Amino acid sequence: QVQLVESGGGVVQPGRSLRLSCAASGFSFSSYGMNWVRQAPGKGLEWVAVIWYDGSNEYYADSVKGRFTISRDNSKNTLYLHMNSLRAEDTAVYYCARGLTSGSYTILGYWGQGTLVTVSS
Amino acid sequence: QSVLTQPPSVSATPGQKVTISCSGSSSNIGNNYVSWYQQLPGTAPKLLIYEDNKRPSEIPDRFSGSKSGTSATLGITGLQTGDEADYYCGTWDSSLSKVFGGGTRLTVL
């Protein structure tokens, strides 16, 4: 069965960096587009970024463009989110999510349980 | 302010039908498929509807989706207390980003 497990969250000071990981199993990771979606406490869903199955394309929300980088290591079945210049408004639970099919990059068919990032001094 | 507009809340009694609307523009809903997600309290979201009106195999046919122009609708029939959740619509936007509605909280009275 499809399993996505996020890690790397925690408390970080404003302006600092953090890297999130998402370990994938139960499917052919290198065949699927992957996304990061976040949810601030008590708020709605906000899409963050998507990366193509082979890493050839990446797209970002305006709110994180230039600060966050999505990447993947298909040999390790792992998705990453590199977050720089963190701000208080980046505080959220971060979910990784897989495209429903190999061709549907942003139909979020499978989700991890999320990892909490708190940006605070 | 979300790109897609949903009512903040809806309510109904067990057994009834409820609809949740999602309004967008030609930059998003008008030219792209809509998906719907259910988020039960304290859990990760789950895909309910994709490509406007298709259901993953594990989703019961009490859930349905439709689209007309720049608006989409999620329908739930035979409401159950276990359907109490937040519901989000989402689609791709011409700004090259996925956008979500602000979410609708369903209360089953």
gemmi code that builds the backbone of each chain (N, CA, C; Angstrom):
import gemmi

chains = {
    "A": [
        ("GLN", (0.829, -1.180, 0.000), (0.000, 0.000, 0.000), (0.878, 1.250, 0.000)),
        ("VAL", (0.328, 2.311, -0.547), (1.062, 3.570, -0.623), (1.272, 4.123, 0.781)),
        ("GLN", (2.516, 4.461, 1.052), (2.837, 5.070, 2.337), (3.762, 6.259, 2.120)),
        ("LEU", (3.417, 7.375, 2.763), (4.227, 8.590, 2.713), (4.465, 9.047, 4.141)),
        ("VAL", (5.729, 9.181, 4.516), (6.066, 9.545, 5.892), (6.974, 10.760, 5.884)),
        ("GLU", (6.425, 11.866, 6.388), (7.193, 13.110, 6.460), (8.028, 13.155, 7.731)),
        ("SER", (9.130, 13.880, 7.653), (9.976, 14.093, 8.819), (10.743, 15.400, 8.635)),
        ("GLY", (11.378, 15.859, 9.710), (12.218, 17.042, 9.633), (11.607, 18.300, 10.214)),
        ("GLY", (10.352, 18.236, 10.617), (9.720, 19.404, 11.199), (10.276, 19.726, 12.571)),
        ("GLY", (9.924, 20.890, 13.086), (10.379, 21.301, 14.403), (10.265, 22.805, 14.560)),
        ("VAL", (10.885, 23.310, 15.606), (10.876, 24.740, 15.880), (12.148, 25.357, 15.302)),
        ("VAL", (11.998, 26.431, 14.558), (13.143, 27.095, 13.925), (12.951, 28.602, 14.049)),
        ("GLN", (14.051, 29.311, 14.179), (13.978, 30.763, 14.302), (13.727, 31.431, 12.954)),
        ("PRO", (13.083, 32.581, 12.964), (12.886, 33.319, 11.703), (14.215, 33.585, 11.017)),
        ("GLY", (14.188, 33.446, 9.683), (15.389, 33.676, 8.897), (16.261, 32.454, 8.715)),
        ("ARG", (16.001, 31.409, 9.487), (16.818, 30.198, 9.393), (16.265, 29.249, 8.329)),
        ("SER", (16.946, 28.119, 8.171), (16.566, 27.141, 7.156), (16.161, 25.819, 7.792)),
        ("LEU", (15.443, 25.016, 6.992), (15.006, 23.696, 7.449), (14.784, 22.839, 6.218)),
        ("ARG", (15.051, 21.545, 6.339), (14.780, 20.625, 5.232), (13.810, 19.553, 5.700)),
        ("LEU", (12.711, 19.419, 4.987), (11.744, 18.369, 5.239), (12.000, 17.209, 4.285)),
        ("SER", (11.703, 16.010, 4.749), (11.811, 14.808, 3.925), (10.478, 14.079, 3.916)),
        ("CYS", (10.257, 13.333, 2.862), (9.068, 12.496, 2.746), (9.514, 11.162, 2.163)),
        ("ALA", (9.496, 10.128, 3.004), (9.895, 8.791, 2.574), (8.696, 8.066, 1.983)),
        ("ALA", (8.849, 7.588, 0.754), (7.752, 6.941, 0.041), (7.985, 5.441, -0.065)),
        ("SER", (6.912, 4.683, 0.013), (6.992, 3.237, -0.164), (5.666, 2.711, -0.680)),
        ("GLY", (5.700, 1.493, -1.211), (4.478, 0.854, -1.669), (4.095, 1.168, -3.103)),
        ("PHE", (4.931, 1.912, -3.810), (4.667, 2.224, -5.211), (5.981, 2.600, -5.888)),
        ("SER", (5.947, 2.713, -7.203), (7.133, 3.068, -7.960), (7.319, 4.587, -7.897)),
        ("PHE", (8.105, 5.034, -6.929), (8.244, 6.461, -6.635), (8.658, 7.259, -7.867)),
        ("SER", (9.559, 6.700, -8.659), (10.107, 7.433, -9.795), (9.105, 7.640, -10.931)),
        ("SER", (7.891, 7.123, -10.787), (6.874, 7.246, -11.834), (5.829, 8.318, -11.546)),
        ("TYR", (5.904, 8.964, -10.380), (4.826, 9.856, -9.949), (5.311, 11.261, -9.611)),
        ("GLY", (4.479, 12.250, -9.991), (4.698, 13.596, -9.509), (4.392, 13.677, -8.032)),
        ("MET", (5.096, 14.581, -7.350), (4.943, 14.717, -5.910), (4.755, 16.187, -5.544)),
        ("ASN", (3.996, 16.407, -4.483), (3.660, 17.766, -4.046), (3.941, 17.957, -2.555)),
        ("TRP", (4.066, 19.208, -2.185), (4.000, 19.621, -0.782), (2.800, 20.557, -0.630)),
        ("VAL", (2.035, 20.324, 0.420), (0.878, 21.151, 0.754), (0.996, 21.473, 2.235)),
        ("ARG", (0.657, 22.693, 2.627), (0.753, 23.044, 4.033), (-0.570, 23.560, 4.564)),
        ("GLN", (-0.684, 23.531, 5.885), (-1.904, 23.982, 6.556), (-1.508, 24.677, 7.849)),
        ("ALA", (-1.669, 25.992, 7.874), (-1.388, 26.753, 9.085), (-2.406, 26.367, 10.161)),
        ("PRO", (-2.054, 26.527, 11.424), (-2.962, 26.134, 12.517), (-4.339, 26.779, 12.378)),
        ("GLY", (-5.368, 25.944, 12.330), (-6.731, 26.429, 12.241), (-7.134, 27.018, 10.896)),
        ("LYS", (-6.272, 26.856, 9.893), (-6.536, 27.445, 8.576), (-6.737, 26.365, 7.515)),
        ("GLY", (-6.955, 26.808, 6.289), (-7.193, 25.890, 5.192), (-5.918, 25.385, 4.539)),
        ("LEU", (-6.103, 24.613, 3.482), (-4.976, 24.034, 2.760), (-4.338, 25.072, 1.837)),
        ("GLU", (-3.017, 25.024, 1.753), (-2.273, 25.872, 0.817), (-1.261, 25.001, 0.084)),
        ("TRP", (-1.406, 24.906, -1.213), (-0.433, 24.174, -2.024), (0.889, 24.919, -2.011)),
        ("VAL", (2.001, 24.162, -1.943), (3.326, 24.778, -1.846), (4.132, 24.578, -3.135)),
        ("ALA", (4.223, 23.324, -3.585), (5.077, 23.053, -4.745), (4.784, 21.674, -5.309)),
        ("VAL", (5.168, 21.475, -6.569), (5.057, 20.179, -7.238), (6.350, 19.928, -8.006)),
        ("ILE", (6.716, 18.661, -8.106), (7.878, 18.278, -8.900), (7.493, 17.096, -9.775)),
        ("TRP", (7.913, 17.143, -10.996), (7.612, 16.062, -11.953), (8.288, 14.758, -11.521)),
        ("TYR", (7.844, 13.646, -12.067), (8.330, 12.329, -11.681), (9.848, 12.187, -11.833)),
        ("ASP", (10.401, 12.877, -12.826), (11.836, 12.777, -13.089), (12.589, 14.031, -12.659)),
        ("GLY", (11.906, 14.940, -11.957), (12.554, 16.167, -11.505), (12.725, 17.214, -12.581)),
        ("SER", (12.139, 16.995, -13.760), (12.385, 17.893, -14.890), (11.620, 19.206, -14.790)),
        ("ASN", (10.579, 19.240, -14.005), (9.797, 20.466, -13.827), (9.422, 20.652, -12.368)),
        ("GLU", (9.399, 21.915, -11.955), (8.988, 22.277, -10.601), (8.141, 23.544, -10.703)),
        ("TYR", (7.112, 23.618, -9.872), (6.301, 24.833, -9.799), (6.061, 25.148, -8.331)),
        ("TYR", (5.941, 26.433, -8.048), (5.834, 26.891, -6.668), (4.700, 27.890, -6.485)),
        ("ALA", (4.165, 27.922, -5.271), (3.250, 28.990, -4.888), (4.046, 30.292, -4.792)),
        ("ASP", (3.392, 31.395, -5.119), (4.061, 32.699, -5.051), (4.604, 32.979, -3.651)),
        ("SER", (3.909, 32.486, -2.632), (4.280, 32.779, -1.243), (5.620, 32.167, -0.844)),
        ("VAL", (6.095, 31.173, -1.607), (7.358, 30.516, -1.247), (8.403, 30.591, -2.352)),
        ("LYS", (8.024, 31.127, -3.498), (8.935, 31.180, -4.641), (10.204, 31.957, -4.274)),
        ("GLY", (11.341, 31.372, -4.595), (12.626, 32.006, -4.286), (13.158, 31.670, -2.912)),
        ("ARG", (12.327, 31.108, -2.049), (12.766, 30.730, -0.691), (12.777, 29.214, -0.492)),
        ("PHE", (11.815, 28.525, -1.110), (11.688, 27.068, -0.951), (12.112, 26.379, -2.240)),
        ("THR", (12.676, 25.183, -2.092), (13.038, 24.361, -3.247), (12.565, 22.933, -3.016)),
        ("ILE", (11.818, 22.422, -3.963), (11.390, 21.028, -3.911), (12.394, 20.207, -4.715)),
        ("SER", (12.701, 19.029, -4.205), (13.620, 18.149, -4.920), (13.281, 16.706, -4.580)),
        ("ARG", (13.892, 15.786, -5.291), (13.634, 14.372, -5.037), (14.873, 13.556, -5.346)),
        ("ASP", (14.973, 12.422, -4.675), (16.029, 11.446, -4.943), (15.331, 10.129, -5.244)),
        ("ASN", (15.191, 9.828, -6.515), (14.453, 8.625, -6.895), (15.187, 7.346, -6.480)),
        ("SER", (16.482, 7.415, -6.263), (17.218, 6.230, -5.815), (16.953, 5.924, -4.343)),
        ("LYS", (16.484, 6.946, -3.627), (16.169, 6.768, -2.198), (14.671, 6.840, -1.918)),
        ("ASN", (13.868, 6.957, -2.964), (12.416, 7.061, -2.805), (12.030, 8.172, -1.820)),
        ("THR", (12.669, 9.299, -1.958), (12.483, 10.377, -0.996), (12.269, 11.715, -1.683)),
        ("LEU", (11.311, 12.450, -1.165), (10.995, 13.812, -1.600), (11.497, 14.776, -0.533)),
        ("TYR", (11.948, 15.944, -0.965), (12.467, 16.941, -0.028), (11.800, 18.300, -0.248)),
        ("LEU", (11.825, 19.090, 0.824), (11.474, 20.502, 0.707), (12.529, 21.283, 1.490)),
        ("HIS", (13.320, 22.041, 0.759), (14.339, 22.874, 1.367), (13.727, 24.254, 1.587)),
        ("MET", (13.694, 24.674, 2.835), (13.032, 25.935, 3.183), (14.065, 26.914, 3.740)),
        ("ASN", (14.227, 28.031, 3.059), (15.163, 29.062, 3.499), (14.409, 30.334, 3.898)),
        ("SER", (15.106, 31.212, 4.609), (14.534, 32.509, 5.006), (13.140, 32.338, 5.597)),
        ("LEU", (13.021, 31.441, 6.545), (11.709, 31.131, 7.104), (11.101, 32.306, 7.842)),
        ("ARG", (9.789, 32.400, 7.728), (9.024, 33.483, 8.348), (7.975, 32.899, 9.280)),
        ("ALA", (7.451, 33.715, 10.170), (6.412, 33.247, 11.088), (5.217, 32.686, 10.320)),
        ("GLU", (4.911, 33.273, 9.190), (3.749, 32.823, 8.407), (3.975, 31.492, 7.689)),
        ("ASP", (5.182, 30.946, 7.783), (5.441, 29.607, 7.246), (5.089, 28.519, 8.258)),
        ("THR", (4.716, 28.920, 9.459), (4.312, 27.961, 10.479), (3.093, 27.177, 9.995)),
        ("ALA", (3.213, 25.861, 9.946), (2.144, 25.027, 9.400), (2.499, 23.558, 9.543)),
        ("VAL", (1.497, 22.721, 9.361), (1.739, 21.306, 9.115), (2.005, 21.150, 7.621)),
        ("TYR", (3.094, 20.484, 7.294), (3.476, 20.275, 5.900), (3.199, 18.825, 5.527)),
        ("TYR", (2.390, 18.655, 4.484), (2.050, 17.327, 3.979), (2.753, 17.088, 2.644)),
        ("CYS", (3.249, 15.881, 2.435), (3.620, 15.495, 1.085), (2.459, 14.705, 0.501)),
        ("ALA", (2.272, 14.821, -0.797), (1.135, 14.183, -1.451), (1.545, 13.727, -2.839)),
        ("ARG", (1.082, 12.546, -3.212), (1.405, 11.968, -4.510), (0.303, 12.208, -5.523)),
        ("GLY", (0.677, 12.412, -6.768), (-0.320, 12.472, -7.814), (-1.119, 11.182, -7.876)),
        ("LEU", (-2.387, 11.282, -8.220), (-3.251, 10.098, -8.215), (-2.742, 9.026, -9.183)),
        ("THR", (-2.392, 9.459, -10.395), (-1.838, 8.543, -11.380), (-0.514, 9.101, -11.870)),
        ("SER", (0.177, 8.327, -12.672), (1.490, 8.771, -13.123), (1.398, 10.011, -14.002)),
        ("GLY", (0.230, 10.307, -14.553), (0.089, 11.487, -15.399), (-0.648, 12.641, -14.753)),
        ("SER", (-1.121, 12.468, -13.550), (-1.926, 13.507, -12.887), (-1.130, 14.084, -11.725)),
        ("TYR", (-0.301, 15.052, -12.028), (0.668, 15.528, -11.050), (0.035, 16.191, -9.846)),
        ("THR", (-1.059, 16.939, -10.056), (-1.597, 17.721, -8.943), (-2.995, 17.273, -8.512)),
        ("ILE", (-3.415, 16.094, -8.933), (-4.580, 15.470, -8.288), (-3.988, 14.696, -7.124)),
        ("LEU", (-4.251, 15.178, -5.927), (-3.513, 14.689, -4.754), (-4.191, 13.434, -4.211)),
        ("GLY", (-3.768, 12.305, -4.738), (-4.448, 11.056, -4.446), (-4.053, 10.400, -3.135)),
        ("TYR", (-2.849, 10.642, -2.687), (-2.351, 10.023, -1.456), (-1.580, 11.067, -0.658)),
        ("TRP", (-1.807, 11.061, 0.659), (-1.205, 12.066, 1.528), (-0.476, 11.384, 2.684)),
        ("GLY", (0.586, 12.045, 3.123), (1.221, 11.633, 4.362), (0.472, 12.209, 5.549)),
        ("GLN", (0.970, 11.947, 6.728), (0.313, 12.430, 7.943), (0.778, 13.821, 8.354)),
        ("GLY", (1.810, 14.326, 7.725), (2.242, 15.690, 7.965), (3.319, 15.817, 9.026)),
        ("THR", (4.070, 16.917, 8.917), (5.074, 17.252, 9.920), (4.937, 18.739, 10.237)),
        ("LEU", (4.976, 19.081, 11.512), (4.725, 20.448, 11.949), (6.012, 21.262, 11.948)),
        ("VAL", (5.945, 22.413, 11.297), (7.036, 23.374, 11.311), (6.558, 24.620, 12.043)),
        ("THR", (7.291, 25.008, 13.061), (6.956, 26.203, 13.827), (8.110, 27.191, 13.707)),
        ("VAL", (7.818, 28.361, 13.175), (8.841, 29.394, 13.024), (8.618, 30.442, 14.112)),
        ("SER", (9.545, 30.468, 15.059), (9.373, 31.343, 16.216), (10.723, 31.607, 16.868)),
        ("SER", (10.851, 32.802, 17.393), (12.089, 33.138, 18.097), (11.977, 32.775, 19.574)),
    ],
    "B": [
        ("GLN", (-7.180, 35.449, 1.569), (-8.276, 35.342, 0.596), (-7.956, 34.263, -0.430)),
        ("SER", (-8.787, 33.215, -0.468), (-8.538, 32.103, -1.377), (-8.962, 32.454, -2.792)),
        ("VAL", (-8.286, 31.825, -3.757), (-8.624, 32.040, -5.168), (-9.995, 31.458, -5.488)),
        ("LEU", (-10.296, 30.323, -4.867), (-11.590, 29.678, -5.051), (-12.464, 29.983, -3.836)),
        ("THR", (-13.752, 30.249, -4.076), (-14.656, 30.662, -3.009), (-15.611, 29.536, -2.626)),
        ("GLN", (-15.582, 29.191, -1.352), (-16.501, 28.196, -0.798), (-17.251, 28.823, 0.372)),
        ("PRO", (-18.455, 28.329, 0.668), (-19.128, 28.789, 1.888), (-18.362, 28.282, 3.098)),
        ("PRO", (-18.231, 29.091, 4.149), (-17.469, 28.647, 5.328), (-18.077, 27.434, 6.014)),
        ("SER", (-19.398, 27.319, 5.983), (-20.033, 26.218, 6.684), (-21.362, 25.860, 6.036)),
        ("VAL", (-21.721, 24.596, 6.186), (-23.038, 24.096, 5.814), (-23.442, 23.100, 6.885)),
        ("SER", (-24.735, 22.881, 7.009), (-25.209, 21.899, 7.985), (-26.455, 21.211, 7.461)),
        ("ALA", (-26.690, 20.022, 7.950), (-27.866, 19.239, 7.583), (-28.034, 18.126, 8.604)),
        ("THR", (-29.148, 17.449, 8.528), (-29.423, 16.359, 9.465), (-29.096, 15.020, 8.816)),
        ("PRO", (-28.882, 14.002, 9.619), (-28.570, 12.673, 9.074), (-29.617, 12.224, 8.062)),
        ("GLY", (-29.142, 11.640, 6.971), (-30.028, 11.137, 5.938), (-30.328, 12.140, 4.841)),
        ("GLN", (-30.114, 13.422, 5.130), (-30.406, 14.444, 4.133), (-29.284, 14.547, 3.107)),
        ("LYS", (-29.530, 15.414, 2.106), (-28.534, 15.725, 1.094), (-28.013, 17.141, 1.325)),
        ("VAL", (-26.718, 17.328, 1.046), (-26.130, 18.660, 1.149), (-25.266, 18.907, -0.081)),
        ("THR", (-25.170, 20.174, -0.468), (-24.268, 20.545, -1.561), (-23.317, 21.630, -1.082)),
        ("ILE", (-22.093, 21.576, -1.588), (-21.070, 22.572, -1.277), (-20.581, 23.166, -2.591)),
        ("SER", (-20.632, 24.467, -2.685), (-20.258, 25.134, -3.926), (-18.806, 25.599, -3.891)),
        ("CYS", (-18.241, 25.781, -5.085), (-16.862, 26.227, -5.243), (-16.833, 27.114, -6.486)),
        ("SER", (-16.565, 28.382, -6.285), (-16.616, 29.337, -7.384), (-15.224, 29.837, -7.734)),
        ("GLY", (-14.928, 29.872, -9.018), (-13.623, 30.330, -9.467), (-13.745, 31.253, -10.662)),
        ("SER", (-12.849, 31.073, -11.620), (-12.828, 31.932, -12.804), (-12.362, 31.122, -14.008)),
        ("SER", (-12.271, 31.819, -15.131), (-11.795, 31.159, -16.349), (-10.309, 30.807, -16.248)),
        ("SER", (-9.613, 31.399, -15.275), (-8.194, 31.105, -15.087), (-7.957, 29.785, -14.367)),
        ("ASN", (-8.993, 29.270, -13.760), (-8.824, 28.031, -13.009), (-9.946, 27.043, -13.313)),
        ("ILE", (-11.055, 27.103, -12.609), (-12.123, 26.118, -12.798), (-12.612, 26.088, -14.242)),
        ("GLY", (-12.699, 27.258, -14.858), (-13.246, 27.320, -16.206), (-12.467, 26.548, -17.247)),
        ("ASN", (-11.199, 26.251, -16.972), (-10.367, 25.575, -17.956), (-9.560, 24.410, -17.400)),
        ("ASN", (-9.904, 23.959, -16.216), (-9.190, 22.846, -15.604), (-10.140, 21.985, -14.788)),
        ("TYR", (-9.750, 20.744, -14.603), (-10.547, 19.831, -13.784), (-10.517, 20.259, -12.319)),
        ("VAL", (-11.594, 19.933, -11.618), (-11.721, 20.212, -10.191), (-11.637, 18.914, -9.404)),
        ("SER", (-10.976, 18.973, -8.263), (-10.963, 17.858, -7.331), (-11.481, 18.336, -5.979)),
        ("TRP", (-11.953, 17.385, -5.191), (-12.492, 17.686, -3.867), (-11.789, 16.800, -2.836)),
        ("TYR", (-11.552, 17.374, -1.655), (-10.843, 16.680, -0.594), (-11.638, 16.787, 0.696)),
        ("GLN", (-11.629, 15.699, 1.451), (-12.280, 15.635, 2.753), (-11.207, 15.570, 3.824)),
        ("GLN", (-11.334, 16.405, 4.840), (-10.399, 16.343, 5.965), (-11.189, 16.140, 7.251)),
        ("LEU", (-11.149, 14.929, 7.755), (-11.768, 14.621, 9.041), (-10.950, 15.255, 10.147)),
        ("PRO", (-11.562, 15.561, 11.280), (-10.833, 16.240, 12.360), (-9.550, 15.520, 12.754)),
        ("GLY", (-8.444, 16.268, 12.762), (-7.169, 15.726, 13.217), (-6.481, 14.784, 12.257)),
        ("THR", (-6.955, 14.710, 11.016), (-6.348, 13.789, 10.050), (-5.895, 14.523, 8.796)),
        ("ALA", (-5.144, 13.810, 7.963), (-4.724, 14.365, 6.685), (-5.893, 14.382, 5.710)),
        ("PRO", (-5.867, 15.285, 4.745), (-6.929, 15.294, 3.730), (-6.957, 13.998, 2.921)),
        ("LYS", (-8.117, 13.741, 2.325), (-8.304, 12.563, 1.490), (-9.032, 12.973, 0.219)),
        ("LEU", (-8.605, 12.399, -0.904), (-9.241, 12.712, -2.181), (-10.625, 12.077, -2.255)),
        ("LEU", (-11.626, 12.894, -2.573), (-13.004, 12.424, -2.706), (-13.443, 12.357, -4.165)),
        ("ILE", (-13.154, 13.385, -4.906), (-13.603, 13.530, -6.292), (-12.442, 14.099, -7.112)),
        ("TYR", (-12.250, 13.597, -8.320), (-11.248, 14.166, -9.207), (-11.827, 14.287, -10.614)),
        ("GLU", (-11.181, 15.097, -11.422), (-11.628, 15.362, -12.791), (-13.115, 15.676, -12.809)),
        ("ASP", (-13.505, 16.572, -11.938), (-14.858, 17.129, -11.806), (-15.861, 16.172, -11.166)),
        ("ASN", (-15.876, 14.902, -11.592), (-16.975, 14.031, -11.168), (-16.608, 12.561, -11.012)),
        ("LYS", (-15.331, 12.251, -10.961), (-14.909, 10.860, -10.811), (-14.561, 10.563, -9.358)),
        ("ARG", (-14.855, 9.355, -8.933), (-14.578, 8.947, -7.557), (-13.503, 7.865, -7.532)),
        ("PRO", (-12.518, 8.010, -6.632), (-11.631, 6.864, -6.388), (-12.485, 5.669, -5.965)),
        ("SER", (-11.983, 4.468, -6.206), (-12.798, 3.271, -6.018), (-13.301, 3.102, -4.589)),
        ("GLU", (-12.570, 3.612, -3.621), (-12.960, 3.392, -2.230), (-13.973, 4.423, -1.728)),
        ("ILE", (-14.295, 5.412, -2.543), (-15.236, 6.452, -2.128), (-16.665, 6.035, -2.497)),
        ("PRO", (-17.586, 6.010, -1.539), (-18.960, 5.577, -1.836), (-19.670, 6.543, -2.774)),
        ("ASP", (-20.675, 6.018, -3.481), (-21.376, 6.837, -4.473), (-22.330, 7.846, -3.844)),
        ("ARG", (-22.328, 7.951, -2.530), (-23.061, 9.047, -1.865), (-22.408, 10.393, -2.171)),
        ("PHE", (-21.142, 10.337, -2.569), (-20.404, 11.554, -2.897), (-20.388, 11.732, -4.420)),
        ("SER", (-20.685, 12.955, -4.862), (-20.694, 13.226, -6.294), (-20.164, 14.629, -6.565)),
        ("GLY", (-19.682, 14.835, -7.780), (-19.173, 16.136, -8.166), (-19.723, 16.545, -9.509)),
        ("SER", (-19.864, 17.849, -9.684), (-20.301, 18.378, -10.965), (-19.638, 19.735, -11.177)),
        ("LYS", (-19.679, 20.182, -12.445), (-19.091, 21.476, -12.771), (-19.888, 22.112, -13.881)),
        ("SER", (-20.022, 23.435, -13.778), (-20.664, 24.201, -14.835), (-19.950, 25.537, -14.941)),
        ("GLY", (-19.346, 25.782, -16.091), (-18.640, 27.039, -16.275), (-17.484, 27.196, -15.306)),
        ("THR", (-17.570, 28.226, -14.477), (-16.495, 28.509, -13.521), (-16.882, 28.135, -12.088)),
        ("SER", (-17.863, 27.260, -11.942), (-18.270, 26.804, -10.612), (-18.368, 25.297, -10.572)),
        ("ALA", (-18.078, 24.753, -9.404), (-18.175, 23.310, -9.181), (-18.983, 23.066, -7.919)),
        ("THR", (-19.530, 21.859, -7.835), (-20.363, 21.517, -6.682), (-20.060, 20.103, -6.215)),
        ("LEU", (-19.951, 19.946, -4.920), (-19.839, 18.637, -4.282), (-21.188, 18.308, -3.666)),
        ("GLY", (-21.686, 17.117, -3.934), (-22.939, 16.676, -3.355), (-22.717, 15.469, -2.460)),
        ("ILE", (-23.391, 15.447, -1.337), (-23.326, 14.310, -0.425), (-24.758, 13.938, -0.072)),
        ("THR", (-25.138, 12.702, -0.367), (-26.471, 12.224, -0.022), (-26.395, 11.261, 1.153)),
        ("GLY", (-27.547, 10.977, 1.757), (-27.585, 10.054, 2.881), (-26.590, 10.411, 3.959)),
        ("LEU", (-26.611, 11.676, 4.384), (-25.615, 12.172, 5.329), (-25.494, 11.300, 6.571)),
        ("GLN", (-24.238, 11.116, 6.995), (-23.929, 10.360, 8.200), (-23.122, 11.246, 9.140)),
        ("THR", (-23.172, 10.926, 10.414), (-22.402, 11.735, 11.365), (-20.914, 11.663, 11.056)),
        ("GLY", (-20.477, 10.562, 10.478), (-19.070, 10.407, 10.108), (-18.646, 11.274, 8.940)),
        ("ASP", (-19.592, 11.962, 8.312), (-19.251, 12.865, 7.215), (-18.864, 14.250, 7.724)),
        ("GLU", (-19.000, 14.476, 9.033), (-18.602, 15.769, 9.587), (-17.116, 15.980, 9.361)),
        ("ALA", (-16.789, 17.031, 8.620), (-15.409, 17.245, 8.198), (-15.310, 18.598, 7.506)),
        ("ASP", (-14.084, 18.951, 7.167), (-13.847, 20.104, 6.304), (-13.677, 19.596, 4.873)),
        ("TYR", (-14.269, 20.307, 3.927), (-14.205, 19.913, 2.521), (-13.566, 21.042, 1.711)),
        ("TYR", (-12.629, 20.660, 0.850), (-11.897, 21.640, 0.045), (-12.003, 21.291, -1.438)),
        ("CYS", (-12.224, 22.314, -2.253), (-12.100, 22.132, -3.689), (-10.712, 22.604, -4.111)),
        ("GLY", (-10.244, 22.087, -5.225), (-8.928, 22.465, -5.708), (-8.844, 22.287, -7.210)),
        ("THR", (-7.988, 23.073, -7.842), (-7.787, 22.958, -9.275), (-6.474, 23.626, -9.659)),
        ("TRP", (-6.059, 23.473, -10.891), (-4.863, 24.134, -11.395), (-5.264, 25.510, -11.904)),
        ("ASP", (-4.335, 26.451, -11.748), (-4.595, 27.814, -12.158), (-3.608, 28.239, -13.248)),
        ("SER", (-4.002, 29.212, -14.068), (-3.117, 29.689, -15.139), (-1.857, 30.349, -14.618)),
        ("SER", (-1.812, 30.635, -13.337), (-0.592, 31.183, -12.727), (0.438, 30.087, -12.451)),
        ("LEU", (0.145, 28.896, -12.956), (1.020, 27.728, -12.795), (1.143, 27.328, -11.337)),
        ("SER", (0.010, 27.283, -10.679), (-0.042, 26.818, -9.296), (-1.372, 26.121, -9.061)),
        ("LYS", (-1.361, 25.208, -8.092), (-2.626, 24.590, -7.680), (-3.251, 25.525, -6.648)),
        ("VAL", (-4.559, 25.718, -6.753), (-5.272, 26.577, -5.817), (-6.382, 25.791, -5.138)),
        ("PHE", (-6.629, 26.149, -3.892), (-7.690, 25.544, -3.097), (-8.731, 26.583, -2.724)),
        ("GLY", (-9.932, 26.109, -2.443), (-10.913, 26.953, -1.793), (-10.573, 27.077, -0.314)),
        ("GLY", (-11.253, 27.996, 0.367), (-10.973, 28.220, 1.774), (-11.469, 27.124, 2.700)),
        ("GLY", (-12.264, 26.210, 2.133), (-12.764, 25.104, 2.936), (-14.171, 25.349, 3.452)),
        ("THR", (-14.932, 24.284, 3.550), (-16.298, 24.334, 4.081), (-16.426, 23.303, 5.189)),
        ("ARG", (-16.849, 23.744, 6.341), (-17.056, 22.819, 7.461), (-18.483, 22.292, 7.402)),
        ("LEU", (-18.623, 20.994, 7.297), (-19.923, 20.339, 7.285), (-20.265, 19.869, 8.686)),
        ("THR", (-21.401, 20.309, 9.167), (-21.917, 19.857, 10.452), (-23.160, 19.013, 10.209)),
        ("VAL", (-23.166, 17.819, 10.769), (-24.327, 16.937, 10.671), (-25.030, 16.986, 12.019)),
        ("LEU", (-26.164, 17.656, 12.020), (-26.855, 17.966, 13.290), (-27.515, 16.750, 13.903)),
    ],
}
model = gemmi.Model(1)
for chain_id, residues in chains.items():
    chain = gemmi.Chain(chain_id)
    for i, (resn, *xyz) in enumerate(residues, 1):
        res = gemmi.Residue()
        res.name, res.seqid = resn, gemmi.SeqId(i, " ")
        for name, pos in zip(("N", "CA", "C"), xyz):
            atom = gemmi.Atom()
            atom.name, atom.element = name, gemmi.Element(name[0])
            atom.pos, atom.b_iso = gemmi.Position(*pos), 0.0
            res.add_atom(atom)
        chain.add_residue(res)
    model.add_chain(chain)
structure = gemmi.Structure()
structure.add_model(model)
structure.setup_entities()
